[in-house]
């Protein structure tokens, strides 16, 4: 039997051809959608247009100008450098292209026509065809070999328009048109995935949308209805951002411990259930884990705003990221050009963080007294659940830490009941163990703000770079004394106790009505973070004869600006 080949048809009208894999989406809304999946090379890019490049499109109805304007800054600063960087693995989603038949006045022929299946023989092979010889026609193997198919169109009467992927398309075209490009061979060697769509009417007996309505709805669905990756998952998958890589290691530290059976777990380590690492949503609304205190985004914010700085900011890279991870000791030394990270640099930075900073970060999280108490209570609940319900309790806690399993298991109803019971307990346990501000963003952000600033201040004061773990042990000791002095309790408790702390916390952490304020990272640095650093230094000064309070003078004054 002969193997079908993409048809080689010589017709004066249909002068463009794209071979590929043929498919159909059915006929919802009385519209038939046919497509070819294929690849193109750089020499084909000039045949693809954006809506704005169609002559006369500026006169179209406003609702038909569905494409977003191309953000050329994003193209030139993000997408194009990514595509041209030989040290990065490149992949892009397929460009979605639509065949738009054009009529008089260069207007789209908006009415969809019924297309009947025809049979044609080309070079001894049989094809089912859909379309006409004036505009475009799909060819599909009559033997069901859909990989041997093609679409042909008349480029004088049909525009091939990008309905999704216009920024990717613009980046490729910009690269192709660069007169000074020295990497032309790389572009020419690339295969760019595409899907080419053609629309027709299914039946004359029912109404159907116009062609532009169908194209616009396709664009809206692709860009808004399909679920995008959430921020938590993006951070956990991003190996190019220094702060994302380090965030992954904090979560992995807890994840690795909790993968073990309970009897083998180090119960002093931070439980995975304290981090809302899955960031589950229901109907677009976050559904945080009842036991969690932090999200992945929170951990990333600590890294980005306080501990390591912004990897896109040259000053932060030079003052925080590189020296704090000892990347200046690498050969060759890291500098701004290493960011964003390529694979090799990502591994290097990850290992540096695990060795030098991760032990310090988790020490703080595990040894702040309220968090330490909460960890003990969570492990106590886990132990009791396992002792009382055995496998049911084990399954319930695995669900809490790793998500509910969709697999068929025995006693599923009992596990659900235990899961729900434990979820209710977490709220009250959290309230009993942790003062109000330490359950909120502002509390832990102020901790990391003070942590970061005091590390620099003390290193400068003593004229040496203290080991991070040694520093965190000192810091937590001082911090726990400040917490015991009631600086993180709720506004209502401060009022009830008549605490003088309320005078300082009002306008710094609480508004006059008791609402939490100044919780954004930039505000924390000059608010509760600065106050916390001052309180810690006063604690240290009381232990020594050193004038530690004096070195914080500028930060104290910043509270009143």
N, C-alpha and C positions, 0 to 999 in steps of 0.2 A: 504494500500500500504506500502510495506517495505521501510524504509529509507536507501538509499545507504550508504555504508561504504567504507572507503579507502580499496582498494583491498589487500587481504592477500595472496600473490602468493608465492609459494615455488618453486623457480627455482635455480639451482646451480650457474648459471652465474650471474644473477641480484641479488646480495647479499646485496645491500644498498637500503633503501627506504626513501622517504621523502613525507609525505602526505601534502596536502594543497589545495589552490584554483587554478584551471587551467585557463590559458588564452592563446590567440594567438595574434600576432601583424600583421597578414597578410603575404604577400609575396612580399614585395618590393625588387627590385634588384634580383628577382628570388630566393630569400632566404626566407624560412619560419622560423619564430621565435616563439617557444612555451616556456611557462614558468609556474612555480609553485611558488606561493607566500606562504610563510610559516614562521615558527619560529623554532629556534634551541636552545638547551641548551648547557652548557659548555662542556658536554661530547662529543658533535658532532664536536667541534672546530678542533680536531686533524685530521679530515677527509678532511679539507679544506687546499689547498695549495696555495702558491704564485708561480709565474712563476719561480722565482729563486730556488725554492725547487724541481722543476722537474728535475730529473737526466738527464743530456745531454742537458739541455736548453741553456747552455753556448755556444753550437755550432750552435744555431739557427741563422738565418739571423738577422742582426742588426735591421731591421724594425719590426721584430716579437717580439723583447724584449720590448714590449710596456709599461710594468709597470714601474712607477717611483720607484727609490730606496726608501726603507723605511727609513724615518728620525727617528732614534731611540731616539734622544734627544726630538723630539716633542712627540713621544709616551710616553716616561718615565716622561717628565716634564709637559705635558699638558693633553693628552688624558687619560692616566692611572690614574693620581690623580683625574681627574673629575669623572671617572667611579667608583672609590673606595671611594669617599667622601660620607658618609651617610647623610650629610646635604644638598646635592644638588639633585635636580630633574634630573634624568638621562633619556636621550633619544638619540638614534642615528638613522640616516637613515638606511634603509635596506642594507645589504651587497649584492652586485650583483655577483653571482657565475655562472660559465659557465662549462658545461660538455664537456671535451676535450677527445675524443677517441684517444688512443695511439696504434701505430703499432710497427713494428720491430725496434730495436735500440732505443726504447723509444722516437720515433718521433711522432708528432701529425699526425693523418690521415687527411691530409689537404683537400682532395676532398670531397665535399658534395654530398650525395646521395639522390635520391628522396625517400620520405617516404610515403607510401600509408596508408590510414586509414583502420584499421582492427577492427573487432568486437570480443570481448571476453566475456565470461561469467565466473565470479568468485564468488563462494559461492552464486549462485543464482542471482547475480547482473550483469547487462550488462554494458560494458565499450567500448568506442571507444579508440583504442590504436594507438600510433604513435611511431615507432622505431623498434628495433629488440631485440632478446634475447641474443645477444652477447655483445652489448655495453650499450645502455640505451633505455628506453621506457617510454612514458607518458601514463597515464591512466586517461580518463575523463568519467564522468558519461554519459551514452547513453541517460538518461532521461533529460539531460540539467542541472543537479544539479552540477555545476562546483566546488562547495565547497567540494564535495566528490571526490577528485582526488588524484593522486600521481605521482611521477616519481621514477623509479627504475633504478639502474645502477650497472655495474660490476666494483668494485673498483680495480681489477687487470688489467683492460684494459681501464679505464676511470679515468682521474684526474678531481676532482672538484676544479676549480681554481677561486680565487677572482679576478674579473676584475675591481671592484671598491670597495673601503673600506678596502684596505690593511693595512692602519694605524689603523683603528678600530679593524680589525682582529688581528693584531700584539699585540695591547694593551690587548685584551681579552686573547690571548695565553700567554702573559707575566704574566698576573695575575694568570692564571691557573697553570703555571709552577713555581710560586713563592713557594719555599719550606717552607718559614716562614709565609705564609699568615694566618692571624687570622680571615679573613672575607670570608672564603671559602663558608659559607652558603649563603652569599649575591650573590656571583657569581653563585652558583648552582641554585639559585631561579630565576635568570634572564632569560627572553625569548628574544632572539636576532632575529630581523626580517631579513629575507633573500628573495631574488628572485633568482631562479635557472633557467637558460636559456639553451635551446637546439636548435641547428640550423640544418636545412636540406635544400635540394634543392627542389624547387617547380616543375620544369619541365625540362626534358632532352632536350627540344627543344630550350632552351635559355642558354646563358652563365651565370655563376654566379661566384662570388668571392670565393676564397679559404676560409677554415674555419678560419685560423689565420688572414686573411685579414678582415673577418667579425668581429672577436673578437677585433682586433685592432681598427677598425672603431667604434665599440661600446664603447670602452674605450675612444677614442678621443672625441666622442660626449658627453658622460657623463661628461667628465672633462673640456671641452672647449666650447661646443655649448650651453649647458644649461646655462641660465642666473643666475649668482650668485647675492646674495644680495649686494647692493651697500653700500659703507662705511657709508653714511649718515643714511640709514635705520638700519644698524648694530648698530650704536651708539645709536639710539633712541630705540632699543629693548634690549640693554644689561643692565641687572640689577646687574651684578657681578662686573663691573668696577666702582670705585668711580667717576672717571672723566666723564664716560658716564652718570651715574645717575644724576650728577649735570648739565650736558649739557641738559638732557631731561627737567629739571625743568626750565631752561632759555627759552627754546622753548615753553614749556607748559604755561609759564607766558603770552607770547604773544598770543598763540593759544586760551587760555581760554577767554581772553578779546575780541578777534575778532570773536568769535562764536556768540556773541550777535548781535542784530540788531543795526544799526549804531547809532540810537538815544540813545542807552543804553551803548555804548562803552565809555571807558575812553580815550579820544582822546590824552591825554598826554603820554599814555603808548606806548612803542615801538610796531609798527604794525608788525603783523606776516609776511607781505609782505617784510619786510626788511631782513628777514632770508630765505635763499634758503633751506628750510627744506625738500622739497620733492626730491631735487637733481635729477630731471628728466634728462633722456638721450635720444638721438636720434642717432641710428646707432653707439652706443658706445661712442658718444661725449656728454659731459655735456651741458645741456641747462639751464643755470641759469636764474632765474626770473629777468626780466628787472628792477624791483624795489628793488631787494635785494642788500645788501652790504656785508653781511656775509653768510657763509654756516654753516651747522651743524658741519662740520669738523673744521671750523675756531673756533667756540665756544668751541669745544672739545680741540683744541690746546691751547686756552687760559687757560683752566682748567689744562691741563696736563703739559704745559711748564712753566706757570707762577704762577697761583693762588693756585693750590692744589698739583702740582708735580706729579711724576710718581708713581701710586699705587703699582707698582712692584719693586720700589726702596726703600729699608729699610730706607735710610737716608731721602728721600723725605717724606715718610709716617710719620716718627717721627718728622721732622722739619716743615712740612707744613700741610699735610692732617689732621692728628689728632688734632694738636693744633688749626688750623684755623677753624675747624668745631666743636671745643670744645668736641671732642670725648673722650678726656682724663677725662671728667667729667661724662662719662657714668659709670654705675656700672654693671658688671666689666668694667674697662677702656679698650678702644680699643688698640690693638697693631698689629704688623705685621701679626700675625696669622689670623686676621680678614679679610685679603685681599688675594684672591678675596672674594667678599661679598656673604654670604648666604642670604636667603630671609629676615630673621629677621634683620640682620645687614644692609641690603640694605635699609629697611624702616627707620631704625634709622638714617642712614647717610643722607638720602633724607630729612627727617624732620629737621635735624640739619642745612643742607644747606639752606632750605627754610626760616628758622627762622633767621639765623645769617649772611649768605653771599649773598643770592639772592637779598635782598633789596639793598645791596651795589653795586652789579654788574649791576643791571638794572638802578640804579641811574646814574652810569657813562654813560651808553649807552643812556639814555634819556636826559642827561643834558650837555653833551659836546655840545657847541653851534652849530657847524655845523650839528650834528646829530639831535639836538632839532629843528633846522630850517627845516631840511628835513622831520622830523615827522610832523611838522605843515603843510608843503606843501602837503604831502601825504594825510593827513586828509582833507585838503582843496579841493584837487582834488576829493576825495571820496564824500564829501558833495556836490560839484558842479555837479558831475555826477548823483547823486541821485536826486537832485533838477531839473535837466534838463531832465533826462531820466527815473526817477523813478525806476520801477522794472528792466528795462534793466541795469541801472547803478548798482543797488544792485547785480544783478546776475554777472555782469562783475567783480565787486570787490570780490565776493565770489570765482569766478574762479581764480582770481589773488592770493588770499590768500590760497585757499584750493584745487586748481586744477580744470580743466574743468570737467564738469559733462557729462557723456555719456547718461544720461536720456533724453528722448524726452521732450522738453520744447517749449513753444510758443516763438516767436521772437528770435529764435536761431541765425539767421543771424545778427540781430540788436545787439545782445549781443556780437557776434564775432567781429563786427565792433567796438563797444565801447571798448572791450578788447584790440584790436590792437591799437586803438587811444591812450588809456591810456599807453600802453607799450612804445609807442614812446615818450610820455611826460615824463616818468620816467627818461630816460637817460639825457635829458636836465635839468630836475629839480635837479637831483643828481649833475650834473656838476655845476649848479648855487649855490648850498648850501654847498657843501663839497669840501675842498681843496684836491689837487691831492693825497697826501700821505695818507690821511685818507680814501680814497676809495680803497687803496691797502693793502695787507697783512701787509706790514712793518709798516704802520701807526698805526693800532689798536694794533698790537703786541707790538710796542714800548710803547703804553699807558699802557698795562697790565704789561709789564716788569717794567716800572717805578712805577706803582701802587703797585706791589708786593714788590719790593725792598724798596720803601719809607715807606711802612707800617712797615717793620721790623726795618728800620733805626730809625724811629721816636719812635717806641715802646721802642727800646733800649736807645735812647737819653733821653726820659722822664721817663724811668724805669717803664712803665705801659703799659698794653694792651688796646689800644684805641678801642672803639666800631667801628665795620666796617662801619656802616652807617655814623657815625660822621666823620670818616676818609675820606670816599668817597666824602662827601660834601666839605671838605677842599681841597682834591685832585683836584676835578673838577674845583673849583674856581681858583686854581693856574694854572691848565692846560689850561683853557680858555684864560688866559692872555698870556700864551706862544703861543697858536694858533693865537691869535690876533697879535702877533709879527712876524707872517709870517714864522714859522718854518715848516709848512706842505704844502707849496705851491709847484707848479711844478718847475722843473729846468728851463724851458723857462721863467716863471714869475720872477724867481730870477735873471736871466740874464738881462731881460728887465728892471727890477727895479734897477739893480745895487746893489742889497742887499748884505751886508757883510755876511749874513747867508750862502751864497753859499760856502764860504771858509770852514765853519765847516761841511756842509752837503756833500760836495764832499769827497769821499772816506769813508764816514760814511753811507749815504743813497743813494747818486748818484755817478756813475762812471764819469770819465772825459768827456764822451760823453753825459751824461745826463740820462743814463739807471739806473734803480733802482737796487741797490746792497744790500748785507747784510740783506736780508729780512727773511732768515731762523731764527727760534726761537733762536738757539744758537748764531747766529751772532747778532741778535737784542739786546740780553742782554749786549753785549760789544760794541754795536754800537749806534743806534738811541735811544734805551731804556735808556742807560746810559747817553747820552746827554740830553734827556728829563728830567731824574731825576735831573741832575745837574741844568738845567734851572729852574725847579720848585723850587729847594732849593734856588737858587739865588733870585727868586721872594719872597720867604718867608723871606729870610735874609733882604731884603730891607724893609720889613714891621716891623721887630723886631730888637732888638740889639743882638740876639743870633747868634753865628757863625755857622749857619746851613751849609754853603758851605763847611766848614772844614770836616764835617762828611762824605762828599761824595768824599774825596780826592782819595781814592783807586779806586773808580769807574771812576773818571775823568782820572786817569792815565791809566786805562785799555783801554781807547779809542785809545791810541797811541802805544799799544803793537803790 
